[in-house]
Amino acid sequence: MSLALDVTKIVAVLLADGWHPTLRDSFKIDGYEFVADAEIVLRGGQCERVSSLGFTFTEAGTDRAIEISGPLTSVLAVKSRKG
């Protein structure tokens, strides 16, 4: 059995500072890297303990669009819609 998490159904993400509601369908997983002026400074997996995968989502319930991104290893749990 696997725990297949459908990223299109994620409604909240638990990070170290608490739960963050997500804007519908905004949660994404991809390669993780730090850039400066469009030049890659550090790729995930390039250094020990730096995740090669990251996440990003737009936080719901705020008066302006706030995008939260980070290494996938910082996600503690997710809440998802059923069905």
The first five atom37 places (N, CA, C, CB, O) and aatype in JSON, in Angstrom:
{
  "aatype": [12, 15, 10, 0, 10, 3, 19, 16, 11, 9, 19, 0, 19, 10, 10, 0, 3, 7, 17, 8, 14, 16, 10, 1, 3, 15, 13, 11, 9, 3, 7, 18, 6, 13, 19, 0, 3, 0, 6, 9, 19, 10, 1, 7, 7, 5, 4, 6, 1, 19, 15, 15, 10, 7, 13, 16, 13, 16, 6, 0, 7, 16, 3, 1, 0, 9, 6, 9, 15, 7, 14, 10, 16, 15, 19, 10, 0, 19, 11, 15, 1, 11, 7],
  "atom_mask": [
    [1, 1, 1, 1, 1],
    [1, 1, 1, 1, 1],
    [1, 1, 1, 1, 1],
    [1, 1, 1, 1, 1],
    [1, 1, 1, 1, 1],
    [1, 1, 1, 1, 1],
    [1, 1, 1, 1, 1],
    [1, 1, 1, 1, 1],
    [1, 1, 1, 1, 1],
    [1, 1, 1, 1, 1],
    [1, 1, 1, 1, 1],
    [1, 1, 1, 1, 1],
    [1, 1, 1, 1, 1],
    [1, 1, 1, 1, 1],
    [1, 1, 1, 1, 1],
    [1, 1, 1, 1, 1],
    [1, 1, 1, 1, 1],
    [1, 1, 1, 0, 1],
    [1, 1, 1, 1, 1],
    [1, 1, 1, 1, 1],
    [1, 1, 1, 1, 1],
    [1, 1, 1, 1, 1],
    [1, 1, 1, 1, 1],
    [1, 1, 1, 1, 1],
    [1, 1, 1, 1, 1],
    [1, 1, 1, 1, 1],
    [1, 1, 1, 1, 1],
    [1, 1, 1, 1, 1],
    [1, 1, 1, 1, 1],
    [1, 1, 1, 1, 1],
    [1, 1, 1, 0, 1],
    [1, 1, 1, 1, 1],
    [1, 1, 1, 1, 1],
    [1, 1, 1, 1, 1],
    [1, 1, 1, 1, 1],
    [1, 1, 1, 1, 1],
    [1, 1, 1, 1, 1],
    [1, 1, 1, 1, 1],
    [1, 1, 1, 1, 1],
    [1, 1, 1, 1, 1],
    [1, 1, 1, 1, 1],
    [1, 1, 1, 1, 1],
    [1, 1, 1, 1, 1],
    [1, 1, 1, 0, 1],
    [1, 1, 1, 0, 1],
    [1, 1, 1, 1, 1],
    [1, 1, 1, 1, 1],
    [1, 1, 1, 1, 1],
    [1, 1, 1, 1, 1],
    [1, 1, 1, 1, 1],
    [1, 1, 1, 1, 1],
    [1, 1, 1, 1, 1],
    [1, 1, 1, 1, 1],
    [1, 1, 1, 0, 1],
    [1, 1, 1, 1, 1],
    [1, 1, 1, 1, 1],
    [1, 1, 1, 1, 1],
    [1, 1, 1, 1, 1],
    [1, 1, 1, 1, 1],
    [1, 1, 1, 1, 1],
    [1, 1, 1, 0, 1],
    [1, 1, 1, 1, 1],
    [1, 1, 1, 1, 1],
    [1, 1, 1, 1, 1],
    [1, 1, 1, 1, 1],
    [1, 1, 1, 1, 1],
    [1, 1, 1, 1, 1],
    [1, 1, 1, 1, 1],
    [1, 1, 1, 1, 1],
    [1, 1, 1, 0, 1],
    [1, 1, 1, 1, 1],
    [1, 1, 1, 1, 1],
    [1, 1, 1, 1, 1],
    [1, 1, 1, 1, 1],
    [1, 1, 1, 1, 1],
    [1, 1, 1, 1, 1],
    [1, 1, 1, 1, 1],
    [1, 1, 1, 1, 1],
    [1, 1, 1, 1, 1],
    [1, 1, 1, 1, 1],
    [1, 1, 1, 1, 1],
    [1, 1, 1, 1, 1],
    [1, 1, 1, 0, 1]
  ],
  "atom_positions": [
    [[0.84, -1.18, 0.0], [0.0, 0.0, 0.0], [0.88, 1.24, 0.0], [-0.96, 0.0, 1.22], [1.9, 1.28, 0.7]],
    [[0.51, 2.24, -0.77], [1.24, 3.5, -0.75], [0.3, 4.61, -0.29], [1.84, 3.83, -2.16], [-0.92, 4.47, -0.34]],
    [[0.88, 5.67, 0.16], [0.11, 6.85, 0.53], [0.18, 7.83, -0.63], [0.64, 7.5, 1.86], [0.97, 8.78, -0.61]],
    [[-0.63, 7.61, -1.62], [-0.62, 8.47, -2.81], [-1.3, 9.8, -2.47], [-1.33, 7.77, -4.02], [-2.5, 9.84, -2.23]],
    [[-0.53, 10.86, -2.46], [-1.05, 12.18, -2.15], [-1.27, 12.94, -3.46], [-0.09, 12.96, -1.22], [-0.32, 13.24, -4.18]],
    [[-2.51, 13.25, -3.76], [-2.85, 13.99, -4.98], [-2.61, 15.47, -4.71], [-4.34, 13.72, -5.42], [-3.36, 16.1, -3.97]],
    [[-1.55, 16.04, -5.33], [-1.2, 17.44, -5.07], [-2.28, 18.41, -5.52], [0.11, 17.78, -5.77], [-2.32, 19.55, -5.06]],
    [[-3.17, 17.97, -6.41], [-4.25, 18.86, -6.86], [-5.36, 18.97, -5.81], [-4.84, 18.36, -8.19], [-6.26, 19.81, -5.95]],
    [[-5.31, 18.14, -4.77], [-6.35, 18.16, -3.73], [-5.85, 18.69, -2.39], [-6.9, 16.77, -3.54], [-6.6, 18.69, -1.41]],
    [[-4.61, 19.15, -2.33], [-4.06, 19.66, -1.08], [-4.69, 21.01, -0.75], [-2.51, 19.78, -1.16], [-4.7, 21.92, -1.59]],
    [[-5.22, 21.13, 0.47], [-5.89, 22.36, 0.9], [-5.12, 23.1, 2.0], [-7.29, 22.05, 1.38], [-5.41, 24.26, 2.28]],
    [[-4.15, 22.42, 2.63], [-3.33, 23.06, 3.67], [-2.04, 22.28, 3.83], [-4.11, 23.14, 5.02], [-1.99, 21.08, 3.61]],
    [[-0.99, 23.01, 4.23], [0.33, 22.42, 4.42], [0.81, 22.77, 5.82], [1.34, 22.94, 3.33], [0.72, 23.92, 6.25]],
    [[1.32, 21.76, 6.54], [1.85, 21.99, 7.88], [3.36, 22.2, 7.78], [1.52, 20.8, 8.82], [4.11, 21.31, 7.37]],
    [[3.79, 23.4, 8.16], [5.2, 23.74, 8.25], [5.54, 23.94, 9.72], [5.54, 25.02, 7.4], [4.65, 23.85, 10.57]],
    [[6.78, 24.2, 10.04], [7.21, 24.33, 11.43], [6.43, 25.39, 12.21], [8.69, 24.65, 11.48], [6.28, 25.28, 13.43]],
    [[5.92, 26.42, 11.52], [5.2, 27.5, 12.22], [3.69, 27.29, 12.24], [5.51, 28.83, 11.56], [2.96, 28.15, 12.73]],
    [[3.2, 26.18, 11.71], [1.77, 25.89, 11.76], [1.19, 25.59, 10.39], [0.0, 0.0, 0.0], [1.92, 25.46, 9.4]],
    [[-0.15, 25.48, 10.35], [-0.87, 25.16, 9.11], [-0.99, 26.39, 8.22], [-2.27, 24.61, 9.43], [-1.2, 27.5, 8.7]],
    [[-0.85, 26.17, 6.91], [-0.99, 27.22, 5.91], [-2.02, 26.75, 4.87], [0.39, 27.56, 5.22], [-1.77, 25.76, 4.17]],
    [[-3.16, 27.44, 4.76], [-4.14, 27.07, 3.74], [-3.59, 27.39, 2.35], [-5.48, 27.8, 3.97], [-2.92, 28.41, 2.17]],
    [[-3.88, 26.54, 1.38], [-3.38, 26.75, 0.03], [-4.49, 27.21, -0.91], [-2.73, 25.47, -0.5], [-5.64, 26.78, -0.78]],
    [[-4.14, 28.06, -1.83], [-5.06, 28.43, -2.9], [-5.26, 27.2, -3.76], [-4.51, 29.65, -3.75], [-4.31, 26.45, -4.02]],
    [[-6.45, 26.98, -4.2], [-6.8, 25.76, -4.95], [-5.81, 25.48, -6.09], [-8.22, 25.89, -5.52], [-5.5, 26.37, -6.89]],
    [[-5.34, 24.26, -6.15], [-4.43, 23.77, -7.2], [-3.09, 24.51, -7.29], [-5.12, 23.86, -8.52], [-2.45, 24.47, -8.34]],
    [[-2.67, 25.18, -6.22], [-1.41, 25.93, -6.31], [-0.21, 25.15, -5.78], [-1.54, 27.22, -5.54], [0.93, 25.57, -6.01]],
    [[-0.42, 24.04, -5.1], [0.7, 23.27, -4.54], [1.44, 22.54, -5.66], [0.19, 22.26, -3.48], [0.82, 21.81, -6.45]],
    [[2.75, 22.73, -5.73], [3.58, 22.1, -6.77], [4.86, 21.56, -6.14], [3.91, 23.12, -7.9], [5.35, 22.1, -5.15]],
    [[5.39, 20.5, -6.74], [6.68, 19.93, -6.35], [7.58, 19.92, -7.59], [6.52, 18.47, -5.75], [7.15, 19.56, -8.68]],
    [[8.84, 20.33, -7.39], [9.78, 20.36, -8.51], [11.2, 20.39, -7.96], [9.51, 21.6, -9.44], [11.4, 20.34, -6.75]],
    [[12.18, 20.46, -8.86], [13.56, 20.6, -8.46], [13.72, 21.86, -7.62], [0.0, 0.0, 0.0], [13.02, 22.85, -7.84]],
    [[14.64, 21.83, -6.67], [14.82, 22.92, -5.72], [16.2, 23.52, -5.89], [14.62, 22.44, -4.27], [17.2, 22.81, -5.88]],
    [[16.25, 24.83, -6.06], [17.53, 25.51, -6.2], [17.4, 26.97, -5.79], [18.06, 25.39, -7.65], [16.32, 27.55, -5.85]],
    [[18.52, 27.54, -5.39], [18.57, 28.97, -5.07], [19.19, 29.67, -6.27], [19.4, 29.24, -3.75], [20.17, 29.2, -6.84]],
    [[18.61, 30.81, -6.65], [19.13, 31.58, -7.78], [19.34, 33.03, -7.37], [18.18, 31.49, -8.98], [18.71, 33.52, -6.43]],
    [[20.21, 33.71, -8.09], [20.43, 35.15, -7.93], [20.57, 35.73, -9.33], [21.7, 35.47, -7.05], [21.46, 35.34, -10.08]],
    [[19.69, 36.65, -9.68], [19.7, 37.25, -11.01], [19.69, 36.18, -12.1], [20.94, 38.16, -11.18], [20.44, 36.25, -13.07]],
    [[18.82, 35.19, -11.93], [18.6, 34.09, -12.88], [19.79, 33.14, -13.0], [18.27, 34.65, -14.24], [19.79, 32.27, -13.87]],
    [[20.8, 33.29, -12.14], [21.94, 32.37, -12.14], [21.82, 31.45, -10.94], [23.29, 33.15, -12.11], [21.57, 31.9, -9.83]],
    [[21.99, 30.15, -11.17], [21.87, 29.18, -10.09], [23.06, 29.32, -9.14], [21.8, 27.74, -10.65], [24.22, 29.26, -9.55]],
    [[22.73, 29.52, -7.85], [23.74, 29.64, -6.82], [23.97, 28.3, -6.14], [23.33, 30.7, -5.78], [25.11, 27.92, -5.86]],
    [[22.88, 27.56, -5.89], [22.98, 26.26, -5.24], [21.82, 25.39, -5.67], [23.0, 26.41, -3.71], [20.66, 25.79, -5.54]],
    [[22.12, 24.21, -6.17], [21.09, 23.24, -6.54], [20.82, 22.32, -5.36], [21.52, 22.41, -7.79], [21.72, 22.0, -4.58]],
    [[19.56, 21.91, -5.24], [19.23, 20.91, -4.24], [19.99, 19.63, -4.54], [0.0, 0.0, 0.0], [20.12, 19.25, -5.7]],
    [[20.48, 18.97, -3.51], [21.25, 17.76, -3.69], [22.72, 18.0, -3.96], [0.0, 0.0, 0.0], [23.52, 17.07, -3.94]],
    [[23.08, 19.26, -4.23], [24.47, 19.6, -4.52], [25.31, 19.54, -3.24], [24.57, 21.0, -5.17], [26.49, 19.2, -3.29]],
    [[24.7, 19.87, -2.12], [25.38, 19.83, -0.83], [24.67, 18.84, 0.08], [25.41, 21.24, -0.17], [23.46, 18.62, -0.04]],
    [[25.42, 18.25, 0.98], [24.83, 17.32, 1.94], [23.73, 18.03, 2.72], [25.92, 16.76, 2.91], [23.89, 19.17, 3.15]],
    [[22.61, 17.35, 2.91], [21.45, 17.81, 3.66], [20.64, 18.91, 2.96], [21.89, 18.32, 4.98], [19.78, 19.52, 3.59]],
    [[20.89, 19.16, 1.68], [20.07, 20.1, 0.91], [19.2, 19.26, -0.01], [20.95, 21.13, 0.09], [19.69, 18.57, -0.91]],
    [[17.88, 19.32, 0.22], [16.94, 18.51, -0.54], [17.03, 18.82, -2.03], [15.52, 18.74, -0.05], [17.22, 19.97, -2.43]],
    [[16.89, 17.78, -2.85], [16.89, 18.0, -4.29], [15.5, 18.34, -4.81], [17.43, 16.75, -5.02], [15.35, 18.76, -5.95]],
    [[14.48, 18.16, -3.96], [13.11, 18.51, -4.33], [12.58, 19.61, -3.43], [12.18, 17.27, -4.26], [12.92, 19.7, -2.25]],
    [[11.75, 20.45, -4.01], [11.15, 21.53, -3.25], [9.67, 21.63, -3.52], [0.0, 0.0, 0.0], [9.13, 20.93, -4.38]],
    [[9.0, 22.51, -2.8], [7.57, 22.75, -2.96], [7.34, 24.24, -3.09], [6.76, 22.16, -1.78], [8.17, 25.06, -2.7]],
    [[6.19, 24.57, -3.63], [5.73, 25.95, -3.65], [4.21, 25.93, -3.65], [6.29, 26.73, -4.89], [3.59, 25.02, -4.2]],
    [[3.61, 26.94, -3.04], [2.15, 27.11, -3.09], [1.81, 28.55, -2.79], [1.44, 26.16, -2.11], [2.6, 29.28, -2.18]],
    [[0.63, 28.96, -3.21], [0.12, 30.29, -2.88], [-0.79, 30.14, -1.67], [-0.65, 30.93, -4.09], [-1.71, 29.33, -1.66]],
    [[-0.52, 30.94, -0.65], [-1.29, 30.87, 0.57], [-2.67, 31.51, 0.37], [-0.55, 31.56, 1.74], [-2.77, 32.62, -0.16]],
    [[-3.7, 30.8, 0.78], [-5.08, 31.3, 0.67], [-5.43, 32.12, 1.9], [-6.08, 30.12, 0.49], [-4.77, 32.01, 2.94]],
    [[-6.46, 32.94, 1.78], [-6.98, 33.67, 2.92], [-6.21, 34.92, 3.29], [0.0, 0.0, 0.0], [-6.4, 35.46, 4.38]],
    [[-5.36, 35.39, 2.4], [-4.65, 36.64, 2.66], [-5.13, 37.69, 1.67], [-3.1, 36.44, 2.54], [-5.69, 37.36, 0.63]],
    [[-4.92, 38.95, 2.0], [-5.39, 40.03, 1.13], [-4.49, 40.25, -0.08], [-5.5, 41.31, 1.92], [-4.85, 41.01, -0.98]],
    [[-3.35, 39.6, -0.11], [-2.45, 39.67, -1.28], [-1.85, 38.3, -1.52], [-1.32, 40.74, -1.07], [-1.78, 37.48, -0.6]],
    [[-1.43, 38.05, -2.73], [-0.88, 36.73, -3.07], [0.48, 36.55, -2.39], [-0.74, 36.57, -4.61], [1.41, 37.31, -2.64]],
    [[0.58, 35.54, -1.55], [1.83, 35.21, -0.88], [2.23, 33.81, -1.31], [1.7, 35.32, 0.69], [1.49, 32.85, -1.1]],
    [[3.4, 33.7, -1.9], [3.9, 32.41, -2.33], [4.89, 31.9, -1.29], [4.57, 32.49, -3.73], [5.8, 32.62, -0.88]],
    [[4.69, 30.66, -0.87], [5.6, 30.03, 0.09], [6.29, 28.88, -0.63], [4.84, 29.52, 1.38], [5.65, 28.06, -1.28]],
    [[7.62, 28.84, -0.51], [8.43, 27.81, -1.17], [9.49, 27.34, -0.2], [9.07, 28.34, -2.48], [9.87, 28.06, 0.72]],
    [[9.97, 26.11, -0.4], [11.04, 25.6, 0.44], [11.38, 24.18, 0.06], [0.0, 0.0, 0.0], [10.81, 23.62, -0.87]],
    [[12.32, 23.59, 0.81], [12.69, 22.2, 0.54], [11.54, 21.29, 0.95], [13.98, 21.82, 1.29], [10.87, 21.53, 1.95]],
    [[11.31, 20.25, 0.18], [10.21, 19.32, 0.45], [10.33, 18.71, 1.85], [10.18, 18.21, -0.6], [9.32, 18.36, 2.45]],
    [[11.53, 18.58, 2.35], [11.74, 18.0, 3.68], [11.17, 18.85, 4.8], [13.23, 17.79, 3.92], [11.05, 18.37, 5.92]],
    [[10.8, 20.11, 4.54], [10.22, 20.95, 5.58], [8.7, 20.8, 5.7], [10.56, 22.41, 5.31], [8.1, 21.35, 6.62]],
    [[8.08, 20.05, 4.78], [6.64, 19.78, 4.87], [6.44, 18.66, 5.89], [6.04, 19.4, 3.46], [6.95, 17.55, 5.71]],
    [[5.68, 18.96, 6.95], [5.43, 17.97, 8.0], [4.19, 17.13, 7.73], [5.3, 18.66, 9.34], [4.15, 15.95, 8.07]],
    [[3.18, 17.73, 7.1], [1.93, 17.04, 6.78], [1.14, 17.9, 5.81], [1.08, 16.74, 8.08], [1.43, 19.08, 5.63]],
    [[0.14, 17.29, 5.18], [-0.77, 18.04, 4.3], [-2.21, 17.62, 4.62], [-0.43, 17.78, 2.78], [-2.47, 16.51, 5.06]],
    [[-3.12, 18.55, 4.38], [-4.56, 18.25, 4.43], [-5.07, 18.25, 3.0], [-5.35, 19.3, 5.31], [-4.7, 19.12, 2.21]],
    [[-5.92, 17.28, 2.66], [-6.42, 17.14, 1.29], [-7.92, 17.03, 1.26], [-5.8, 15.94, 0.62], [-8.54, 16.56, 2.21]],
    [[-8.52, 17.47, 0.12], [-9.94, 17.24, -0.13], [-10.14, 15.77, -0.4], [-10.46, 18.1, -1.31], [-9.29, 15.12, -1.0]],
    [[-11.26, 15.23, 0.04], [-11.6, 13.84, -0.28], [-12.26, 13.79, -1.65], [-12.53, 13.23, 0.81], [-12.93, 14.72, -2.08]],
    [[-12.05, 12.66, -2.3], [-12.76, 12.43, -3.57], [-12.29, 13.13, -4.72], [0.0, 0.0, 0.0], [-12.85, 12.97, -5.81]]
  ]
}
